Amino acid sequence: MSHSIVFLDRETLGVPVRTPNFPHSYKEYDATSVDQIVERLKGATIAIINKVQMREPTLAQLPDLKLIAVAATGTDCVDKAFCKKNGITVVNIRNYAVNTVPEHTLALIFALRRNLIPYALDSRRGKWQTVNQFCYFDHPIRDISGSTLGLIGYGALGKSIGTRAEALGMKVIAYDAFPFPGMVDLDTLLTTSDIVSLHCPLTDETRNMIGAKQLKMMKKDAILINTARGGLVDEAALAEALKSGEIGGAGFDVLTVEPPKNGNVLLDLDLPNLIITPHVAWASVEAMTGLSDQLVDNIEAWVRGTPRNVVEG
């Protein structure tokens, strides 16, 4: 059997994708809007997506579709219940970012704890030249060693960050929706951590799990890191907490709506203790290459009749 493969948002993956080793036709589009999906997937048996929204009204018009290969770990863009009911297999990428996301997370922690960006900007803007001694202390610097890192989500990424953090002399505590030995409760994590870092999926249960109440529980000088999903945090509440000095800072690689074409309350802030990067924590060349290889491995395994990385509805 020859399969028809269509990649709907190819520009989301910045490395080559190898040719699958079975009979097929292949077509790709840089980006695809919701109203273009049905036309582009007409007759396709395999769809490759990253963030394209595959919901019931769309999927119901695609009777030939048998596999959705998600070129990412998160699958909240797919109506998995519909897929399960109608025989469409959904597969995703796993454990490809165990270096790149932890390194980006730690980079945000270092930048915020040591106020690297404010000091770099002050130096570039001439502040250093105006003082009378060899240095100045406008922005507090805090050590990483000896601080407490609270991980919300203790899967592969959480554990990888925890291992690195412990090597730097940090105390690591963790909370997860699935209990494990040594786990602390969420309230304890929020009240005792110097750094809180999110590494959990976006679900109905986790949406806005960090809101005004949780931010008030954190230490006044604590920082909040989010390299997981934007919807985990109430962004308006975070903006108020940062402006009022309720927490010490935040480093985000994700926002609730991406790209933020209509603006975002966090992007409106001009604060030295807020760093926002454009969803690139996952995107080292090494990680993207591993993702690309795993993507094709997943498709080939499904075609062989031995599917792997299947996401349940």
DADA-V316099 format. One line per field, one symbol per residue. ss: DSSP state (2 for helix, 1 for strand, 0 for the rest). phi: phi as a letter, one per 20 degrees, with the letter a starting at -180 (. if undefined). psi: psi as a letter, one per 20 degrees, with the letter a starting at -180 (. if undefined). A space follows every 10 residues. Layout:
ss: ???
phi: ???
psi: ???
//
This chain:
ss: 0011111002 2200000000 0001111100 0002222222 2000011110 0001022220 0000001111 0000000102 2222200011 1000000002 2222222222 2220022222 2222000222 0000000000 0000000111 1100022222 2222222000 1111100000 0000022222 2200111100 0000000001 0222222000 0011110002 2210222222 2222000011 1100000000 0000000000 0001110000 0000222222 2222222222 2222000001 000
phi: .eeddceecf ffcecfdfff ebfadbbccg bbegfdffff egnfecddcc cfeddggfff ecfefcbdee eaefcfedff fffffdmded ccecledfdf fgffgfffff fffdlffgff fgffenfgfe eedfbbcfcf ddffgneddd ddoceffgff fgfffffene edcbcbfdgb gnfdffffff edeecdcebc fecffeglfd cgffffffff dfdddcddbf ffcfffffgf fffemfcerb ccdbcfdcfe fdnbffffec cfdcccdeld gedfgfffff fgffgfgfff ffffncgclf eff
psi: ppqoppohmh iiokrqpqpq lrprqpqqqg qprhiigggh joiqhppprf jponrghghi jmhipipoop lrgpkiipnh gggghjkopp qapqkikigg ghggghgggg gghjlggghg ggghjjghii ririrrlhpq pqqgpirppo poolbggghg ggggghhjjq ppqqqqhoqq piqrrggggh hiqhpppplr rorhhipkho agghhhhqqh jqqppokeqh ihpohghggg hghikhrhrq opjqrgppqm hjrqhhiiqm qikpppqmlj hikqggghgh ggghghgggh gghijmqqkp pq.
//
